[in-house]
Amino acid sequence: MSEPSSTAPPLPRPVALVTGAARGIGAATVARLLAEGWSVVATDACADDAALGYPLATRAELDAVAAAGDGHCVAAVADVRSQADLDAAVDLALARFGALDAAVAAAGVLAGGDPAWATPEDQWAVQLDVNLTGVWRLANAAVPALLDRPGPRPGHAAFVAISSAAGVRGLPRLAAYSASKHGVVGLVTSMAAELGPFDVTANVVCPGSTRTPILEASAQVYGLASSEEFVRHHLLPRLLEPGEIAAAVAFLCGPAGSAITGAVLPVDAGMGAT
């Protein structure tokens, strides 16, 4: 008669919610997490804003990101300026996948061109509301679920926000953007101090010039012929790719990043050292 097996059942897939997921760093983060065995709720506002000088992501782009997940990714239109939208996205993660193990705040917008004191109010408002308050709204929606994960779950719970090299230095003609990204650093490192006793990590990733639509908008602000001209601010003589930022985010969400919290991680090709 054979002995009963003592092998424990496999742990479920970890679950993440990613904002700004339709393109750029957000889309790359979804793809990286899926490749590493996560289930993902991918959200984006999927609507333009008149205060911004470039088109934002579309529903078709968001759906394409989710379709690549082979059933492990679900798309949800959610604007980070709406607490109700983010609450519903967390509820979707819990209903569809049973838990929430990580929240990634990747939604961001950029506008500029004027000196700080002359920034148009609509540009100031949209950047602070999306880039900073949107991170706080995601925390408001997601942290209770991160604190109340049903066991057993794989790994630790994690909150990761995308700031910018502009979050640790001032940039001319981008004062509202820089202020919002500095705020993300203060918000999330404060969260790290509060969440540490509960074994929830909170970290910030600060990308350098990354090949995204926001970088193209930055080039327009400075009247550059091409975003490739930003390479001169990097020690490594190239632009970054969104997947390089996503790799850092996935590391912080995964088991190898479980001892890191309160970090402000530059993934900037040396931009911060120039």
VOLO-316764 format. One record per residue (C-alpha): residue number from 1; residue in three letters; chain; x, y, z. Coordinates in steps of 0.5 Angstrom, whole numbers. Example, Ala and Ser with C-alpha at 12.3 -4.5 7.8 and 13.67 -1.06 7.14 Angstrom:
REM residues 2
@num->1	residuo->Ala	cadena->A	east->25	north->-9	up->16
@num->2	residuo->Ser	cadena->A	east->27	north->-2	up->14
This chain:
REM residues 274
@num->1	residuo->Met	cadena->A	east->0	north->0	up->0
@num->2	residuo->Ser	cadena->A	east->3	north->7	up->-2
@num->3	residuo->Glu	cadena->A	east->4	north->12	up->3
@num->4	residuo->Pro	cadena->A	east->0	north->18	up->2
@num->5	residuo->Ser	cadena->A	east->3	north->24	up->-2
@num->6	residuo->Ser	cadena->A	east->6	north->30	up->3
@num->7	residuo->Thr	cadena->A	east->7	north->34	up->-3
@num->8	residuo->Ala	cadena->A	east->3	north->41	up->-2
@num->9	residuo->Pro	cadena->A	east->-1	north->44	up->-8
@num->10	residuo->Pro	cadena->A	east->2	north->49	up->-12
@num->11	residuo->Leu	cadena->A	east->1	north->56	up->-10
@num->12	residuo->Pro	cadena->A	east->-3	north->60	up->-15
@num->13	residuo->Arg	cadena->A	east->-1	north->65	up->-20
@num->14	residuo->Pro	cadena->A	east->1	north->72	up->-17
@num->15	residuo->Val	cadena->A	east->-4	north->77	up->-19
@num->16	residuo->Ala	cadena->A	east->-2	north->85	up->-21
@num->17	residuo->Leu	cadena->A	east->-6	north->91	up->-23
@num->18	residuo->Val	cadena->A	east->-2	north->96	up->-27
@num->19	residuo->Thr	cadena->A	east->-5	north->103	up->-29
@num->20	residuo->Gly	cadena->A	east->-2	north->106	up->-36
@num->21	residuo->Ala	cadena->A	east->-2	north->99	up->-39
@num->22	residuo->Ala	cadena->A	east->-4	north->101	up->-46
@num->23	residuo->Arg	cadena->A	east->3	north->103	up->-48
@num->24	residuo->Gly	cadena->A	east->10	north->105	up->-46
@num->25	residuo->Ile	cadena->A	east->13	north->102	up->-40
@num->26	residuo->Gly	cadena->A	east->6	north->100	up->-37
@num->27	residuo->Ala	cadena->A	east->5	north->95	up->-43
@num->28	residuo->Ala	cadena->A	east->12	north->93	up->-42
@num->29	residuo->Thr	cadena->A	east->11	north->92	up->-35
@num->30	residuo->Val	cadena->A	east->4	north->87	up->-36
@num->31	residuo->Ala	cadena->A	east->8	north->83	up->-42
@num->32	residuo->Arg	cadena->A	east->14	north->82	up->-37
@num->33	residuo->Leu	cadena->A	east->10	north->80	up->-31
@num->34	residuo->Leu	cadena->A	east->6	north->75	up->-36
@num->35	residuo->Ala	cadena->A	east->12	north->72	up->-38
@num->36	residuo->Glu	cadena->A	east->14	north->71	up->-31
@num->37	residuo->Gly	cadena->A	east->8	north->67	up->-29
@num->38	residuo->Trp	cadena->A	east->3	north->73	up->-26
@num->39	residuo->Ser	cadena->A	east->-4	north->74	up->-28
@num->40	residuo->Val	cadena->A	east->-5	north->82	up->-29
@num->41	residuo->Val	cadena->A	east->-11	north->87	up->-29
@num->42	residuo->Ala	cadena->A	east->-9	north->92	up->-34
@num->43	residuo->Thr	cadena->A	east->-12	north->99	up->-34
@num->44	residuo->Asp	cadena->A	east->-12	north->105	up->-38
@num->45	residuo->Ala	cadena->A	east->-16	north->111	up->-39
@num->46	residuo->Cys	cadena->A	east->-16	north->110	up->-46
@num->47	residuo->Ala	cadena->A	east->-18	north->118	up->-47
@num->48	residuo->Asp	cadena->A	east->-15	north->124	up->-50
@num->49	residuo->Asp	cadena->A	east->-14	north->130	up->-45
@num->50	residuo->Ala	cadena->A	east->-15	north->137	up->-48
@num->51	residuo->Ala	cadena->A	east->-9	north->140	up->-44
@num->52	residuo->Leu	cadena->A	east->-4	north->135	up->-47
@num->53	residuo->Gly	cadena->A	east->-1	north->136	up->-54
@num->54	residuo->Tyr	cadena->A	east->-1	north->129	up->-56
@num->55	residuo->Pro	cadena->A	east->-6	north->123	up->-57
@num->56	residuo->Leu	cadena->A	east->-6	north->118	up->-51
@num->57	residuo->Ala	cadena->A	east->-7	north->111	up->-51
@num->58	residuo->Thr	cadena->A	east->-13	north->108	up->-54
@num->59	residuo->Arg	cadena->A	east->-18	north->102	up->-52
@num->60	residuo->Ala	cadena->A	east->-15	north->98	up->-58
@num->61	residuo->Glu	cadena->A	east->-8	north->98	up->-55
@num->62	residuo->Leu	cadena->A	east->-11	north->96	up->-48
@num->63	residuo->Asp	cadena->A	east->-14	north->90	up->-51
@num->64	residuo->Ala	cadena->A	east->-8	north->88	up->-55
@num->65	residuo->Val	cadena->A	east->-4	north->88	up->-49
@num->66	residuo->Ala	cadena->A	east->-9	north->84	up->-45
@num->67	residuo->Ala	cadena->A	east->-10	north->79	up->-51
@num->68	residuo->Ala	cadena->A	east->-3	north->77	up->-51
@num->69	residuo->Gly	cadena->A	east->-4	north->74	up->-44
@num->70	residuo->Asp	cadena->A	east->-7	north->68	up->-46
@num->71	residuo->Gly	cadena->A	east->-13	north->69	up->-41
@num->72	residuo->His	cadena->A	east->-8	north->71	up->-35
@num->73	residuo->Cys	cadena->A	east->-10	north->78	up->-37
@num->74	residuo->Val	cadena->A	east->-16	north->82	up->-37
@num->75	residuo->Ala	cadena->A	east->-17	north->89	up->-39
@num->76	residuo->Ala	cadena->A	east->-21	north->95	up->-36
@num->77	residuo->Val	cadena->A	east->-22	north->102	up->-38
@num->78	residuo->Ala	cadena->A	east->-20	north->106	up->-31
@num->79	residuo->Asp	cadena->A	east->-18	north->113	up->-31
@num->80	residuo->Val	cadena->A	east->-13	north->114	up->-25
@num->81	residuo->Arg	cadena->A	east->-17	north->121	up->-23
@num->82	residuo->Ser	cadena->A	east->-23	north->117	up->-21
@num->83	residuo->Gln	cadena->A	east->-23	north->113	up->-15
@num->84	residuo->Ala	cadena->A	east->-29	north->109	up->-17
@num->85	residuo->Asp	cadena->A	east->-25	north->107	up->-23
@num->86	residuo->Leu	cadena->A	east->-19	north->104	up->-19
@num->87	residuo->Asp	cadena->A	east->-24	north->101	up->-14
@num->88	residuo->Ala	cadena->A	east->-27	north->97	up->-19
@num->89	residuo->Ala	cadena->A	east->-21	north->95	up->-22
@num->90	residuo->Val	cadena->A	east->-18	north->92	up->-15
@num->91	residuo->Asp	cadena->A	east->-25	north->89	up->-15
@num->92	residuo->Leu	cadena->A	east->-24	north->86	up->-22
@num->93	residuo->Ala	cadena->A	east->-17	north->83	up->-20
@num->94	residuo->Leu	cadena->A	east->-21	north->80	up->-13
@num->95	residuo->Ala	cadena->A	east->-27	north->77	up->-17
@num->96	residuo->Arg	cadena->A	east->-23	north->74	up->-23
@num->97	residuo->Phe	cadena->A	east->-16	north->72	up->-20
@num->98	residuo->Gly	cadena->A	east->-18	north->71	up->-12
@num->99	residuo->Ala	cadena->A	east->-13	north->76	up->-10
@num->100	residuo->Leu	cadena->A	east->-8	north->82	up->-11
@num->101	residuo->Asp	cadena->A	east->-1	north->81	up->-10
@num->102	residuo->Ala	cadena->A	east->2	north->87	up->-13
@num->103	residuo->Ala	cadena->A	east->0	north->94	up->-15
@num->104	residuo->Val	cadena->A	east->4	north->98	up->-21
@num->105	residuo->Ala	cadena->A	east->3	north->106	up->-22
@num->106	residuo->Ala	cadena->A	east->5	north->107	up->-29
@num->107	residuo->Ala	cadena->A	east->0	north->112	up->-31
@num->108	residuo->Gly	cadena->A	east->3	north->118	up->-33
@num->109	residuo->Val	cadena->A	east->3	north->124	up->-37
@num->110	residuo->Leu	cadena->A	east->7	north->130	up->-39
@num->111	residuo->Ala	cadena->A	east->6	north->138	up->-42
@num->112	residuo->Gly	cadena->A	east->10	north->144	up->-41
@num->113	residuo->Gly	cadena->A	east->14	north->149	up->-45
@num->114	residuo->Asp	cadena->A	east->13	north->155	up->-40
@num->115	residuo->Pro	cadena->A	east->17	north->157	up->-34
@num->116	residuo->Ala	cadena->A	east->14	north->154	up->-27
@num->117	residuo->Trp	cadena->A	east->11	north->161	up->-25
@num->118	residuo->Ala	cadena->A	east->7	north->161	up->-32
@num->119	residuo->Thr	cadena->A	east->5	north->154	up->-33
@num->120	residuo->Pro	cadena->A	east->-2	north->154	up->-35
@num->121	residuo->Glu	cadena->A	east->-7	north->152	up->-30
@num->122	residuo->Asp	cadena->A	east->-10	north->146	up->-34
@num->123	residuo->Gln	cadena->A	east->-3	north->143	up->-35
@num->124	residuo->Trp	cadena->A	east->-1	north->144	up->-28
@num->125	residuo->Ala	cadena->A	east->-8	north->140	up->-26
@num->126	residuo->Val	cadena->A	east->-8	north->134	up->-30
@num->127	residuo->Gln	cadena->A	east->0	north->133	up->-29
@num->128	residuo->Leu	cadena->A	east->-1	north->133	up->-21
@num->129	residuo->Asp	cadena->A	east->-8	north->129	up->-22
@num->130	residuo->Val	cadena->A	east->-5	north->124	up->-26
@num->131	residuo->Asn	cadena->A	east->2	north->123	up->-24
@num->132	residuo->Leu	cadena->A	east->2	north->124	up->-17
@num->133	residuo->Thr	cadena->A	east->-5	north->124	up->-14
@num->134	residuo->Gly	cadena->A	east->-7	north->118	up->-19
@num->135	residuo->Val	cadena->A	east->-1	north->114	up->-15
@num->136	residuo->Trp	cadena->A	east->-5	north->116	up->-8
@num->137	residuo->Arg	cadena->A	east->-11	north->114	up->-11
@num->138	residuo->Leu	cadena->A	east->-8	north->107	up->-13
@num->139	residuo->Ala	cadena->A	east->-6	north->106	up->-6
@num->140	residuo->Asn	cadena->A	east->-12	north->108	up->-3
@num->141	residuo->Ala	cadena->A	east->-16	north->102	up->-8
@num->142	residuo->Ala	cadena->A	east->-10	north->97	up->-7
@num->143	residuo->Val	cadena->A	east->-7	north->97	up->-1
@num->144	residuo->Pro	cadena->A	east->-12	north->94	up->3
@num->145	residuo->Ala	cadena->A	east->-12	north->88	up->-2
@num->146	residuo->Leu	cadena->A	east->-5	north->88	up->-1
@num->147	residuo->Leu	cadena->A	east->-6	north->88	up->7
@num->148	residuo->Asp	cadena->A	east->-11	north->82	up->6
@num->149	residuo->Arg	cadena->A	east->-8	north->77	up->2
@num->150	residuo->Pro	cadena->A	east->-12	north->70	up->3
@num->151	residuo->Gly	cadena->A	east->-6	north->65	up->4
@num->152	residuo->Pro	cadena->A	east->-2	north->62	up->2
@num->153	residuo->Arg	cadena->A	east->0	north->66	up->-3
@num->154	residuo->Pro	cadena->A	east->7	north->67	up->-7
@num->155	residuo->Gly	cadena->A	east->12	north->72	up->-5
@num->156	residuo->His	cadena->A	east->11	north->78	up->-2
@num->157	residuo->Ala	cadena->A	east->6	north->84	up->-3
@num->158	residuo->Ala	cadena->A	east->9	north->90	up->-7
@num->159	residuo->Phe	cadena->A	east->7	north->97	up->-9
@num->160	residuo->Val	cadena->A	east->11	north->100	up->-15
@num->161	residuo->Ala	cadena->A	east->11	north->107	up->-18
@num->162	residuo->Ile	cadena->A	east->14	north->110	up->-24
@num->163	residuo->Ser	cadena->A	east->17	north->117	up->-22
@num->164	residuo->Ser	cadena->A	east->22	north->119	up->-27
@num->165	residuo->Ala	cadena->A	east->29	north->122	up->-27
@num->166	residuo->Ala	cadena->A	east->25	north->129	up->-27
@num->167	residuo->Gly	cadena->A	east->23	north->126	up->-20
@num->168	residuo->Val	cadena->A	east->30	north->127	up->-17
@num->169	residuo->Arg	cadena->A	east->32	north->133	up->-21
@num->170	residuo->Gly	cadena->A	east->29	north->140	up->-23
@num->171	residuo->Leu	cadena->A	east->28	north->140	up->-31
@num->172	residuo->Pro	cadena->A	east->27	north->147	up->-34
@num->173	residuo->Arg	cadena->A	east->20	north->148	up->-38
@num->174	residuo->Leu	cadena->A	east->17	north->142	up->-34
@num->175	residuo->Ala	cadena->A	east->16	north->144	up->-27
@num->176	residuo->Ala	cadena->A	east->9	north->141	up->-27
@num->177	residuo->Tyr	cadena->A	east->12	north->134	up->-29
@num->178	residuo->Ser	cadena->A	east->18	north->135	up->-25
@num->179	residuo->Ala	cadena->A	east->14	north->137	up->-19
@num->180	residuo->Ser	cadena->A	east->9	north->131	up->-20
@num->181	residuo->Lys	cadena->A	east->14	north->126	up->-20
@num->182	residuo->His	cadena->A	east->18	north->129	up->-14
@num->183	residuo->Gly	cadena->A	east->12	north->128	up->-10
@num->184	residuo->Val	cadena->A	east->11	north->121	up->-12
@num->185	residuo->Val	cadena->A	east->18	north->119	up->-9
@num->186	residuo->Gly	cadena->A	east->16	north->123	up->-2
@num->187	residuo->Leu	cadena->A	east->9	north->119	up->-3
@num->188	residuo->Val	cadena->A	east->12	north->112	up->-4
@num->189	residuo->Thr	cadena->A	east->18	north->112	up->1
@num->190	residuo->Ser	cadena->A	east->13	north->115	up->6
@num->191	residuo->Met	cadena->A	east->8	north->109	up->5
@num->192	residuo->Ala	cadena->A	east->15	north->104	up->5
@num->193	residuo->Ala	cadena->A	east->15	north->106	up->12
@num->194	residuo->Glu	cadena->A	east->8	north->105	up->14
@num->195	residuo->Leu	cadena->A	east->8	north->98	up->10
@num->196	residuo->Gly	cadena->A	east->14	north->95	up->13
@num->197	residuo->Pro	cadena->A	east->11	north->92	up->19
@num->198	residuo->Phe	cadena->A	east->6	north->89	up->15
@num->199	residuo->Asp	cadena->A	east->11	north->86	up->10
@num->200	residuo->Val	cadena->A	east->9	north->90	up->4
@num->201	residuo->Thr	cadena->A	east->14	north->93	up->0
@num->202	residuo->Ala	cadena->A	east->14	north->100	up->-3
@num->203	residuo->Asn	cadena->A	east->19	north->102	up->-8
@num->204	residuo->Val	cadena->A	east->20	north->108	up->-14
@num->205	residuo->Val	cadena->A	east->23	north->107	up->-21
@num->206	residuo->Cys	cadena->A	east->26	north->113	up->-24
@num->207	residuo->Pro	cadena->A	east->27	north->112	up->-31
@num->208	residuo->Gly	cadena->A	east->31	north->116	up->-36
@num->209	residuo->Ser	cadena->A	east->30	north->118	up->-43
@num->210	residuo->Thr	cadena->A	east->26	north->112	up->-45
@num->211	residuo->Arg	cadena->A	east->23	north->111	up->-52
@num->212	residuo->Thr	cadena->A	east->15	north->112	up->-51
@num->213	residuo->Pro	cadena->A	east->10	north->117	up->-53
@num->214	residuo->Ile	cadena->A	east->12	north->122	up->-47
@num->215	residuo->Leu	cadena->A	east->19	north->122	up->-49
@num->216	residuo->Glu	cadena->A	east->16	north->125	up->-56
@num->217	residuo->Ala	cadena->A	east->12	north->130	up->-52
@num->218	residuo->Ser	cadena->A	east->18	north->132	up->-48
@num->219	residuo->Ala	cadena->A	east->22	north->133	up->-55
@num->220	residuo->Gln	cadena->A	east->17	north->138	up->-57
@num->221	residuo->Val	cadena->A	east->17	north->142	up->-51
@num->222	residuo->Tyr	cadena->A	east->25	north->143	up->-52
@num->223	residuo->Gly	cadena->A	east->24	north->144	up->-60
@num->224	residuo->Leu	cadena->A	east->28	north->138	up->-62
@num->225	residuo->Ala	cadena->A	east->28	north->135	up->-68
@num->226	residuo->Ser	cadena->A	east->28	north->128	up->-65
@num->227	residuo->Ser	cadena->A	east->28	north->125	up->-58
@num->228	residuo->Glu	cadena->A	east->34	north->121	up->-60
@num->229	residuo->Glu	cadena->A	east->38	north->128	up->-58
@num->230	residuo->Phe	cadena->A	east->36	north->126	up->-51
@num->231	residuo->Val	cadena->A	east->42	north->121	up->-51
@num->232	residuo->Arg	cadena->A	east->47	north->127	up->-49
@num->233	residuo->His	cadena->A	east->44	north->127	up->-42
@num->234	residuo->His	cadena->A	east->46	north->119	up->-41
@num->235	residuo->Leu	cadena->A	east->52	north->116	up->-39
@num->236	residuo->Leu	cadena->A	east->50	north->110	up->-44
@num->237	residuo->Pro	cadena->A	east->50	north->113	up->-51
@num->238	residuo->Arg	cadena->A	east->43	north->110	up->-52
@num->239	residuo->Leu	cadena->A	east->35	north->111	up->-50
@num->240	residuo->Leu	cadena->A	east->32	north->106	up->-46
@num->241	residuo->Glu	cadena->A	east->27	north->101	up->-48
@num->242	residuo->Pro	cadena->A	east->21	north->100	up->-44
@num->243	residuo->Gly	cadena->A	east->22	north->93	up->-43
@num->244	residuo->Glu	cadena->A	east->28	north->95	up->-39
@num->245	residuo->Ile	cadena->A	east->24	north->99	up->-34
@num->246	residuo->Ala	cadena->A	east->19	north->93	up->-34
@num->247	residuo->Ala	cadena->A	east->25	north->89	up->-32
@num->248	residuo->Ala	cadena->A	east->26	north->93	up->-26
@num->249	residuo->Val	cadena->A	east->19	north->93	up->-24
@num->250	residuo->Ala	cadena->A	east->18	north->86	up->-24
@num->251	residuo->Phe	cadena->A	east->24	north->85	up->-20
@num->252	residuo->Leu	cadena->A	east->21	north->89	up->-15
@num->253	residuo->Cys	cadena->A	east->15	north->85	up->-15
@num->254	residuo->Gly	cadena->A	east->18	north->78	up->-15
@num->255	residuo->Pro	cadena->A	east->21	north->74	up->-10
@num->256	residuo->Ala	cadena->A	east->28	north->77	up->-11
@num->257	residuo->Gly	cadena->A	east->26	north->84	up->-9
@num->258	residuo->Ser	cadena->A	east->23	north->82	up->-3
@num->259	residuo->Ala	cadena->A	east->28	north->85	up->2
@num->260	residuo->Ile	cadena->A	east->28	north->92	up->-2
@num->261	residuo->Thr	cadena->A	east->23	north->97	up->0
@num->262	residuo->Gly	cadena->A	east->23	north->105	up->1
@num->263	residuo->Ala	cadena->A	east->28	north->105	up->-5
@num->264	residuo->Val	cadena->A	east->28	north->110	up->-11
@num->265	residuo->Leu	cadena->A	east->32	north->106	up->-16
@num->266	residuo->Pro	cadena->A	east->35	north->110	up->-22
@num->267	residuo->Val	cadena->A	east->34	north->106	up->-29
@num->268	residuo->Asp	cadena->A	east->37	north->112	up->-33
@num->269	residuo->Ala	cadena->A	east->43	north->110	up->-37
@num->270	residuo->Gly	cadena->A	east->47	north->114	up->-32
@num->271	residuo->Met	cadena->A	east->43	north->120	up->-33
@num->272	residuo->Gly	cadena->A	east->43	north->122	up->-25
@num->273	residuo->Ala	cadena->A	east->50	north->122	up->-25
@num->274	residuo->Thr	cadena->A	east->51	north->127	up->-31
